[in-house]
């Protein structure tokens, strides 16, 4: 494994991403089906900011989660209990004002606190609806800006491939939230918008290299558009992997260490979206966006003519073979055959 990683970082391995497009499409289809199934079966677990409710916050170091649940359960409510670094955070459904006040007194009495020590926050569903509407508007504006920028900087086919990859990332990330039943909060929406930008950055880096390499293709080219695009993708492979690795380490620290050891409550809603989105975004840039772009470009008469000419002469196969890593001892064997012929 260490040798494989070393060869990968030295650029000695040429991965045929485009040639395995059926594999990537199949894998993406499975992930999308699982994600959509999660959204249909479980749905998203909306936080109190979206559906409305009451949030009770208090400090009771000696209390257990069972005791906290029992206190709220005896009052006839169905709480969501979280223990954070700052104490207990209990979320309930929307309750009448009288019941909220009575419950606040009950919590204070059961855990030896004054009523003022139990912080109460009542959130209406209207505010959450406004946040959701603004998020949808932001997403639409973001998508339109992407289409406009990529069409002007590159071409509409690259814009289409990038948009498909972005939607792919959004659905899979939402599916992870549906199956894991993590709460969807305003911080989650910020995470979703952030991964869109990250995924777009990765796609633009790959597309820029593809544009530079394929611009040299002409009637006398020795490689097809598919081969040139795959070479460009391999040139940016290490950059993409390094960027993802460096970016994902602090996010993983927040998600796995911060939430378990330090109780970083709201940060986990943001970090899960970032963690999943970064991984899926890198995958989609390499294995979804680029193969889709190649599929669209190979339909152009210019590149079809190059492919037919190389297929007829066998030059395309030769060019592809020339880029493959040479097995150990192959050069020696070849030299021996030449000496025998002499």
C-alpha positions as a LaTeX table, in Angstrom:
\begin{tabular}{lrrr}
\hline
Residue & $x$ (\AA) & $y$ (\AA) & $z$ (\AA) \\
\hline
Unk1 & 0.00 & 0.00 & 0.00 \\
Unk2 & 2.85 & 2.39 & 0.86 \\
Unk3 & 4.46 & 1.68 & $-2.51$ \\
Unk4 & 1.17 & 2.34 & $-4.31$ \\
Unk5 & 0.73 & 5.69 & $-2.54$ \\
Unk6 & 4.34 & 6.63 & $-3.31$ \\
Unk7 & 3.93 & 5.82 & $-7.02$ \\
Unk8 & 0.65 & 7.74 & $-7.08$ \\
Unk9 & 2.29 & 10.86 & $-5.66$ \\
Unk10 & 5.19 & 10.59 & $-8.11$ \\
Unk11 & 2.74 & 10.48 & $-11.00$ \\
Unk12 & 3.77 & 6.98 & $-12.08$ \\
Unk13 & 0.20 & 5.66 & $-12.10$ \\
Unk14 & $-2.23$ & 6.63 & $-14.83$ \\
Unk15 & $-5.78$ & 5.91 & $-13.66$ \\
Unk16 & $-8.32$ & 5.41 & $-16.45$ \\
Unk17 & $-11.12$ & 7.43 & $-14.85$ \\
Unk18 & $-12.95$ & 8.15 & $-18.11$ \\
Unk19 & $-12.68$ & 4.59 & $-19.38$ \\
Unk20 & $-14.41$ & 3.30 & $-16.23$ \\
Unk21 & $-17.33$ & 5.69 & $-16.53$ \\
Unk22 & $-19.90$ & 2.85 & $-16.41$ \\
Unk23 & $-18.48$ & 1.81 & $-13.04$ \\
Unk24 & $-18.70$ & 5.38 & $-11.68$ \\
Unk25 & $-22.19$ & 5.91 & $-13.07$ \\
Unk26 & $-23.31$ & 2.63 & $-11.51$ \\
Unk27 & $-21.80$ & 3.52 & $-8.14$ \\
Unk28 & $-23.38$ & 6.99 & $-8.23$ \\
Unk29 & $-26.74$ & 5.48 & $-9.17$ \\
Unk30 & $-26.59$ & 3.15 & $-6.16$ \\
Unk31 & $-25.64$ & 6.01 & $-3.82$ \\
Unk32 & $-28.41$ & 8.20 & $-5.20$ \\
Unk33 & $-31.02$ & 5.43 & $-4.87$ \\
Unk34 & $-29.99$ & 4.79 & $-1.25$ \\
Unk35 & $-30.05$ & 8.53 & $-0.50$ \\
Unk36 & $-33.46$ & 9.08 & $-2.09$ \\
Unk37 & $-34.80$ & 6.03 & $-0.26$ \\
Unk38 & $-33.60$ & 7.52 & 3.03 \\
Unk39 & $-35.30$ & 10.82 & 2.24 \\
Unk40 & $-38.56$ & 9.04 & 1.35 \\
Unk41 & $-38.55$ & 6.54 & 4.25 \\
Unk42 & $-37.07$ & 8.60 & 7.09 \\
Unk43 & $-37.20$ & 12.14 & 5.82 \\
Unk44 & $-35.04$ & 14.90 & 7.24 \\
Unk45 & $-35.06$ & 15.45 & 10.97 \\
Unk46 & $-35.75$ & 19.17 & 11.08 \\
Unk47 & $-34.44$ & 21.11 & 14.04 \\
Unk48 & $-36.55$ & 23.28 & 16.28 \\
Unk49 & $-35.54$ & 26.31 & 14.21 \\
Unk50 & $-37.65$ & 24.98 & 11.32 \\
Unk51 & $-40.62$ & 23.23 & 12.91 \\
Unk52 & $-40.89$ & 25.38 & 16.02 \\
Unk53 & $-40.75$ & 24.35 & 19.67 \\
Unk54 & $-39.21$ & 25.11 & 23.03 \\
Unk55 & $-35.60$ & 24.75 & 24.09 \\
Unk56 & $-34.70$ & 24.35 & 27.78 \\
Unk57 & $-31.05$ & 24.87 & 28.76 \\
Unk58 & $-29.72$ & 24.26 & 32.27 \\
Unk59 & $-26.72$ & 22.92 & 34.17 \\
Unk60 & $-27.09$ & 19.79 & 36.25 \\
Unk61 & $-23.70$ & 18.01 & 36.38 \\
Unk62 & $-24.91$ & 15.13 & 38.53 \\
Unk63 & $-27.99$ & 14.36 & 36.46 \\
Unk64 & $-28.17$ & 11.48 & 34.00 \\
Unk65 & $-29.82$ & 11.51 & 30.61 \\
Unk66 & $-32.48$ & 9.09 & 31.90 \\
Unk67 & $-33.38$ & 11.46 & 34.73 \\
Unk68 & $-33.70$ & 14.40 & 32.36 \\
Unk69 & $-35.91$ & 12.41 & 29.99 \\
Unk70 & $-38.06$ & 11.19 & 32.88 \\
Unk71 & $-38.63$ & 14.75 & 34.12 \\
Unk72 & $-39.91$ & 15.90 & 30.76 \\
Unk73 & $-41.69$ & 12.63 & 30.00 \\
Unk74 & $-43.75$ & 12.86 & 33.21 \\
Unk75 & $-45.01$ & 16.22 & 31.94 \\
Unk76 & $-46.40$ & 14.53 & 28.82 \\
Unk77 & $-43.87$ & 15.85 & 26.29 \\
Unk78 & $-41.45$ & 14.02 & 23.96 \\
Unk79 & $-38.04$ & 15.62 & 24.50 \\
Unk80 & $-34.82$ & 15.47 & 22.50 \\
Unk81 & $-32.09$ & 15.50 & 25.14 \\
Unk82 & $-28.54$ & 16.60 & 24.37 \\
Unk83 & $-25.65$ & 16.94 & 26.80 \\
Unk84 & $-23.26$ & 19.65 & 25.67 \\
Unk85 & $-20.16$ & 21.23 & 27.15 \\
Unk86 & $-22.31$ & 24.01 & 28.64 \\
Unk87 & $-24.91$ & 21.68 & 30.20 \\
Unk88 & $-28.19$ & 20.09 & 29.14 \\
Unk89 & $-30.16$ & 21.17 & 26.07 \\
Unk90 & $-33.66$ & 19.75 & 25.85 \\
Unk91 & $-35.86$ & 20.39 & 22.82 \\
Unk92 & $-39.60$ & 19.80 & 22.88 \\
Unk93 & $-42.48$ & 20.30 & 20.49 \\
Unk94 & $-44.51$ & 23.52 & 20.51 \\
Unk95 & $-46.24$ & 23.82 & 23.89 \\
Unk96 & $-48.81$ & 26.23 & 25.37 \\
Unk97 & $-47.30$ & 29.12 & 27.32 \\
Unk98 & $-48.76$ & 27.86 & 30.62 \\
Unk99 & $-47.26$ & 24.37 & 30.15 \\
Unk100 & $-43.87$ & 25.84 & 29.24 \\
Unk101 & $-43.78$ & 27.91 & 32.44 \\
Unk102 & $-44.91$ & 24.97 & 34.56 \\
Unk103 & $-42.31$ & 22.71 & 32.96 \\
Unk104 & $-39.61$ & 25.29 & 33.66 \\
Unk105 & $-40.56$ & 25.23 & 37.35 \\
Unk106 & $-40.61$ & 21.41 & 37.40 \\
Unk107 & $-37.10$ & 21.16 & 35.92 \\
Unk108 & $-35.77$ & 23.68 & 38.42 \\
Unk109 & $-37.35$ & 21.78 & 41.34 \\
Unk110 & $-36.19$ & 18.31 & 40.23 \\
Unk111 & $-32.55$ & 19.35 & 39.84 \\
Unk112 & $-32.25$ & 21.82 & 42.70 \\
Unk113 & $-32.07$ & 24.95 & 40.57 \\
Unk114 & $-33.77$ & 28.30 & 40.65 \\
Unk115 & $-36.25$ & 29.00 & 37.90 \\
Unk116 & $-33.92$ & 31.61 & 36.43 \\
Unk117 & $-31.22$ & 28.96 & 36.02 \\
Unk118 & $-33.40$ & 27.17 & 33.45 \\
Unk119 & $-33.01$ & 29.18 & 30.26 \\
Unk120 & $-36.01$ & 29.03 & 27.97 \\
Unk121 & $-36.17$ & 29.74 & 24.26 \\
Unk122 & $-39.45$ & 29.53 & 22.37 \\
Unk123 & $-39.14$ & 29.40 & 18.58 \\
Unk124 & $-42.01$ & 29.68 & 16.14 \\
Unk125 & $-42.16$ & 27.69 & 12.94 \\
Unk126 & $-42.60$ & 30.90 & 10.94 \\
Unk127 & $-38.99$ & 31.92 & 11.57 \\
Unk128 & $-37.75$ & 28.52 & 10.41 \\
Unk129 & $-39.83$ & 28.82 & 7.25 \\
Unk130 & $-38.20$ & 32.15 & 6.49 \\
Unk131 & $-34.73$ & 30.61 & 6.92 \\
Unk132 & $-35.63$ & 27.73 & 4.61 \\
Unk133 & $-37.00$ & 30.11 & 1.97 \\
Unk134 & $-33.84$ & 32.21 & 2.07 \\
Unk135 & $-31.70$ & 29.07 & 1.77 \\
Unk136 & $-33.62$ & 27.96 & $-1.33$ \\
Unk137 & $-33.25$ & 31.41 & $-2.87$ \\
Unk138 & $-29.53$ & 31.36 & $-2.10$ \\
Unk139 & $-29.20$ & 27.93 & $-3.71$ \\
Unk140 & $-30.99$ & 29.04 & $-6.88$ \\
Unk141 & $-28.88$ & 32.21 & $-7.16$ \\
Unk142 & $-25.74$ & 30.15 & $-6.58$ \\
Unk143 & $-26.66$ & 27.68 & $-9.33$ \\
Unk144 & $-27.44$ & 30.44 & $-11.81$ \\
Unk145 & $-24.13$ & 32.15 & $-11.00$ \\
Unk146 & $-22.29$ & 28.86 & $-11.58$ \\
Unk147 & $-23.96$ & 28.31 & $-14.93$ \\
Unk148 & $-23.19$ & 31.86 & $-16.05$ \\
Unk149 & $-19.56$ & 31.77 & $-14.90$ \\
Unk150 & $-18.70$ & 28.36 & $-16.33$ \\
Unk151 & $-20.44$ & 29.15 & $-19.62$ \\
Unk152 & $-18.43$ & 32.36 & $-19.97$ \\
Unk153 & $-15.12$ & 30.97 & $-18.70$ \\
Unk154 & $-15.38$ & 27.55 & $-20.39$ \\
Unk155 & $-18.53$ & 26.41 & $-22.20$ \\
Unk156 & $-22.09$ & 25.29 & $-21.50$ \\
Unk157 & $-21.20$ & 21.60 & $-21.54$ \\
Unk158 & $-18.77$ & 22.10 & $-18.67$ \\
Unk159 & $-21.43$ & 24.12 & $-16.83$ \\
Unk160 & $-23.93$ & 21.28 & $-17.29$ \\
Unk161 & $-21.45$ & 18.66 & $-16.04$ \\
Unk162 & $-20.63$ & 20.79 & $-12.99$ \\
Unk163 & $-24.32$ & 21.33 & $-12.14$ \\
Unk164 & $-25.03$ & 17.60 & $-12.39$ \\
Unk165 & $-22.10$ & 16.92 & $-10.05$ \\
Unk166 & $-23.34$ & 19.54 & $-7.57$ \\
Unk167 & $-26.87$ & 18.09 & $-7.50$ \\
Unk168 & $-25.29$ & 14.64 & $-7.11$ \\
Unk169 & $-23.38$ & 15.89 & $-4.03$ \\
Unk170 & $-26.44$ & 17.58 & $-2.51$ \\
Unk171 & $-28.69$ & 14.52 & $-2.79$ \\
Unk172 & $-26.11$ & 12.14 & $-1.33$ \\
Unk173 & $-25.30$ & 14.49 & 1.57 \\
Unk174 & $-29.01$ & 14.93 & 2.29 \\
Unk175 & $-29.37$ & 11.13 & 2.20 \\
Unk176 & $-26.68$ & 10.77 & 4.86 \\
Unk177 & $-28.64$ & 13.17 & 7.07 \\
Unk178 & $-31.84$ & 11.20 & 6.44 \\
Unk179 & $-30.33$ & 7.84 & 7.38 \\
Unk180 & $-28.26$ & 9.14 & 10.33 \\
Unk181 & $-31.16$ & 11.32 & 11.58 \\
Unk182 & $-28.85$ & 14.22 & 12.36 \\
Unk183 & $-30.85$ & 17.38 & 12.94 \\
Unk184 & $-31.09$ & 19.82 & 10.06 \\
Unk185 & $-30.44$ & 23.29 & 11.48 \\
Unk186 & $-29.48$ & 26.65 & 9.96 \\
Unk187 & $-25.86$ & 25.58 & 10.46 \\
Unk188 & $-26.58$ & 22.55 & 8.28 \\
Unk189 & $-27.79$ & 24.80 & 5.48 \\
Unk190 & $-24.58$ & 26.80 & 5.74 \\
Unk191 & $-22.68$ & 23.54 & 5.42 \\
Unk192 & $-24.64$ & 22.61 & 2.31 \\
Unk193 & $-23.86$ & 25.94 & 0.66 \\
Unk194 & $-20.20$ & 25.57 & 1.63 \\
Unk195 & $-19.83$ & 22.15 & 0.01 \\
Unk196 & $-21.31$ & 23.55 & $-3.19$ \\
Unk197 & $-18.47$ & 26.04 & $-3.36$ \\
Unk198 & $-15.89$ & 23.39 & $-2.52$ \\
Unk199 & $-17.18$ & 20.96 & $-5.14$ \\
Unk200 & $-17.25$ & 23.74 & $-7.72$ \\
Unk201 & $-13.63$ & 24.66 & $-6.94$ \\
Unk202 & $-12.49$ & 21.09 & $-7.53$ \\
Unk203 & $-14.43$ & 20.85 & $-10.79$ \\
Unk204 & $-13.04$ & 24.16 & $-12.09$ \\
Unk205 & $-9.46$ & 23.03 & $-11.43$ \\
Unk206 & $-10.03$ & 19.83 & $-13.41$ \\
Unk207 & $-11.93$ & 21.58 & $-16.23$ \\
Unk208 & $-9.24$ & 24.24 & $-16.57$ \\
Unk209 & $-6.60$ & 21.57 & $-17.11$ \\
Unk210 & $-8.83$ & 19.72 & $-19.57$ \\
Unk211 & $-9.43$ & 22.94 & $-21.51$ \\
Unk212 & $-5.69$ & 23.60 & $-21.69$ \\
Unk213 & $-4.82$ & 20.09 & $-22.87$ \\
Unk214 & $-7.65$ & 19.59 & $-25.35$ \\
Unk215 & $-7.16$ & 23.03 & $-26.94$ \\
Unk216 & $-4.16$ & 21.54 & $-28.78$ \\
Unk217 & $-6.18$ & 18.78 & $-30.42$ \\
Unk218 & $-6.37$ & 19.08 & $-34.21$ \\
Unk219 & $-6.84$ & 17.00 & $-37.32$ \\
Unk220 & $-3.38$ & 15.46 & $-36.88$ \\
Unk221 & $-3.73$ & 14.73 & $-33.16$ \\
Unk222 & $-2.42$ & 11.40 & $-31.93$ \\
Unk223 & $-4.89$ & 11.13 & $-29.05$ \\
Unk224 & $-8.66$ & 11.37 & $-28.80$ \\
Unk225 & $-10.54$ & 13.84 & $-26.61$ \\
Unk226 & $-11.20$ & 11.03 & $-24.14$ \\
Unk227 & $-7.50$ & 10.20 & $-23.81$ \\
Unk228 & $-6.48$ & 13.86 & $-23.53$ \\
Unk229 & $-9.12$ & 14.56 & $-20.87$ \\
Unk230 & $-8.08$ & 11.50 & $-18.88$ \\
Unk231 & $-4.43$ & 12.64 & $-19.00$ \\
Unk232 & $-5.47$ & 16.09 & $-17.77$ \\
Unk233 & $-7.47$ & 14.50 & $-14.97$ \\
Unk234 & $-4.46$ & 12.47 & $-13.85$ \\
Unk235 & $-2.32$ & 15.63 & $-13.82$ \\
Unk236 & $-4.72$ & 17.24 & $-11.32$ \\
Unk237 & $-5.35$ & 14.06 & $-9.32$ \\
Unk238 & $-2.71$ & 14.67 & $-6.66$ \\
Unk239 & $-3.74$ & 18.30 & $-6.27$ \\
Unk240 & $-7.35$ & 17.24 & $-5.71$ \\
Unk241 & $-6.43$ & 14.53 & $-3.22$ \\
Unk242 & $-4.08$ & 16.81 & $-1.27$ \\
Unk243 & $-6.65$ & 19.61 & $-1.12$ \\
Unk244 & $-9.32$ & 17.23 & 0.13 \\
Unk245 & $-7.05$ & 15.64 & 2.72 \\
Unk246 & $-5.87$ & 18.96 & 4.14 \\
Unk247 & $-9.41$ & 20.36 & 4.25 \\
Unk248 & $-11.05$ & 17.27 & 5.72 \\
Unk249 & $-8.69$ & 16.78 & 8.68 \\
Unk250 & $-9.92$ & 19.76 & 10.76 \\
Unk251 & $-13.53$ & 18.99 & 9.80 \\
Unk252 & $-13.09$ & 15.39 & 10.95 \\
Unk253 & $-11.58$ & 16.66 & 14.20 \\
Unk254 & $-14.68$ & 18.80 & 14.85 \\
Unk255 & $-17.05$ & 15.99 & 13.90 \\
Unk256 & $-15.48$ & 13.04 & 15.71 \\
Unk257 & $-13.45$ & 14.64 & 18.50 \\
Unk258 & $-15.19$ & 17.93 & 19.19 \\
Unk259 & $-18.70$ & 16.47 & 19.43 \\
Unk260 & $-17.74$ & 13.42 & 21.51 \\
Unk261 & $-15.15$ & 14.90 & 23.91 \\
Unk262 & $-16.09$ & 18.57 & 24.11 \\
Unk263 & $-19.78$ & 18.48 & 23.25 \\
Unk264 & $-19.59$ & 20.89 & 20.31 \\
Unk265 & $-23.34$ & 20.72 & 19.75 \\
Unk266 & $-24.12$ & 23.07 & 16.88 \\
Unk267 & $-20.79$ & 22.46 & 15.18 \\
Unk268 & $-21.65$ & 18.83 & 14.46 \\
Unk269 & $-24.56$ & 19.94 & 12.27 \\
Unk270 & $-22.13$ & 21.95 & 10.15 \\
Unk271 & $-19.22$ & 19.51 & 10.26 \\
Unk272 & $-21.20$ & 16.47 & 9.09 \\
Unk273 & $-22.34$ & 18.32 & 5.96 \\
Unk274 & $-18.77$ & 19.46 & 5.28 \\
Unk275 & $-17.26$ & 16.03 & 5.95 \\
Unk276 & $-19.62$ & 14.15 & 3.64 \\
Unk277 & $-19.72$ & 16.93 & 1.05 \\
Unk278 & $-15.94$ & 17.18 & 0.70 \\
Unk279 & $-15.54$ & 13.46 & 0.13 \\
Unk280 & $-18.45$ & 13.21 & $-2.29$ \\
Unk281 & $-17.43$ & 16.46 & $-4.00$ \\
Unk282 & $-13.95$ & 15.16 & $-4.77$ \\
Unk283 & $-15.41$ & 11.91 & $-6.06$ \\
Unk284 & $-17.94$ & 13.66 & $-8.28$ \\
Unk285 & $-15.34$ & 16.02 & $-9.75$ \\
Unk286 & $-13.14$ & 13.11 & $-10.79$ \\
Unk287 & $-15.64$ & 10.37 & $-11.54$ \\
Unk288 & $-18.90$ & 12.09 & $-12.48$ \\
Unk289 & $-18.29$ & 15.56 & $-13.89$ \\
Unk290 & $-15.33$ & 14.68 & $-16.10$ \\
Unk291 & $-16.74$ & 11.46 & $-17.64$ \\
Unk292 & $-20.04$ & 13.29 & $-18.30$ \\
Unk293 & $-18.15$ & 16.14 & $-19.98$ \\
Unk294 & $-16.23$ & 13.66 & $-22.15$ \\
Unk295 & $-19.48$ & 11.96 & $-23.15$ \\
Unk296 & $-20.90$ & 15.29 & $-24.29$ \\
Unk297 & $-17.73$ & 16.41 & $-26.08$ \\
Unk298 & $-17.16$ & 13.16 & $-27.94$ \\
Unk299 & $-20.45$ & 13.74 & $-29.76$ \\
Unk300 & $-19.01$ & 16.79 & $-31.52$ \\
Unk301 & $-18.09$ & 16.13 & $-35.19$ \\
Unk302 & $-14.56$ & 17.46 & $-34.65$ \\
Unk303 & $-13.68$ & 14.91 & $-31.99$ \\
Unk304 & $-15.62$ & 12.12 & $-33.68$ \\
Unk305 & $-13.44$ & 12.62 & $-36.76$ \\
Unk306 & $-10.27$ & 12.36 & $-34.66$ \\
Unk307 & $-11.53$ & 9.19 & $-32.99$ \\
Unk308 & $-12.44$ & 7.57 & $-36.32$ \\
Unk309 & $-9.08$ & 8.43 & $-37.86$ \\
Unk310 & $-7.12$ & 7.06 & $-34.91$ \\
Unk311 & $-9.30$ & 3.94 & $-34.74$ \\
Unk312 & $-8.66$ & 3.30 & $-38.43$ \\
Unk313 & $-4.88$ & 3.68 & $-38.12$ \\
Unk314 & $-4.58$ & 2.11 & $-34.67$ \\
Unk315 & $-2.73$ & 5.20 & $-33.47$ \\
Unk316 & $-5.16$ & 5.78 & $-30.63$ \\
Unk317 & $-4.52$ & 2.36 & $-29.17$ \\
Unk318 & $-0.79$ & 2.89 & $-29.54$ \\
Unk319 & $-0.94$ & 6.23 & $-27.80$ \\
Unk320 & $-2.95$ & 4.70 & $-24.98$ \\
Unk321 & $-0.49$ & 1.83 & $-24.60$ \\
Unk322 & 2.43 & 4.24 & $-24.58$ \\
Unk323 & 1.06 & 5.96 & $-21.50$ \\
Unk324 & 0.62 & 2.74 & $-19.53$ \\
Unk325 & 3.28 & 1.95 & $-16.88$ \\
Unk326 & 5.91 & $-0.40$ & $-18.32$ \\
Unk327 & 6.07 & $-3.69$ & $-16.37$ \\
Unk328 & 9.39 & $-4.55$ & $-14.75$ \\
Unk329 & 11.66 & $-6.43$ & $-17.11$ \\
Unk330 & 9.67 & $-5.50$ & $-20.20$ \\
Unk331 & 12.46 & $-3.31$ & $-21.55$ \\
Unk332 & 15.01 & $-6.08$ & $-21.03$ \\
Unk333 & 12.82 & $-8.62$ & $-22.78$ \\
Unk334 & 12.27 & $-6.27$ & $-25.67$ \\
Unk335 & 15.99 & $-5.68$ & $-25.98$ \\
Unk336 & 16.61 & $-9.44$ & $-25.97$ \\
Unk337 & 14.15 & $-9.97$ & $-28.81$ \\
Unk338 & 15.88 & $-7.27$ & $-30.87$ \\
Unk339 & 19.26 & $-8.94$ & $-30.34$ \\
Unk340 & 17.81 & $-12.28$ & $-31.46$ \\
Unk341 & 16.49 & $-10.72$ & $-34.64$ \\
Unk342 & 19.91 & $-9.27$ & $-35.35$ \\
\hline
\end{tabular}
